[in-house]
Amino acid sequence: MMEDPIFEPWSGKDPVLPRRERPVGGRGTADFLRAVAVPYLEALCARLRLGRHHASLDDLLDEPERLLRFRLIPWLGPLSDPVAEETALLEIGLGGERDESAMVWHWIDRSGQAPDRAVTVPSSKLTASWVERVVLDFVGEVLERS
């Protein structure tokens, strides 16, 4: 685990998350997710791929689903077949009639239809730190179970 490039503590680099907490101005939840969560998740996907994991991000904020869909298949070793493994899924979507909240769904074990965890957060509580915590909790749980 120590030689894994995504967890290398000796690189001296700061986390890839932008340090701004909220976008400037009165932009909505979708704009916040696009400005903060999308770049963070894209950078995290790249770092996870360096560790031989399969990670992808779908930006569906402009689609009827109105969400970000992050998929992760952990690398289990050189003899594993990652295509045969179930994909862990994290979705961060818009909630409420006027997108006044964000909703988060985790599917770690994809055997059931219902998510393993579902959380709703008012947009006033959305920060870059919150995005980082939600995503890293999800990735940590997926990697721990693999």
ABEGO torsion letter per residue (X at the ends): XAABAAABAAAGBBBABBABABBBEABBAAAAAAAAAAAAAAAAAAAAAAAGBBBBBBBAAABAAGBBBBBBBBBAEAABBAAABBBBBBBBBBBEAAGABBBBBBBABAABABBABBBBBBAAABBAAAAAAAAAAAAAAAAAAX
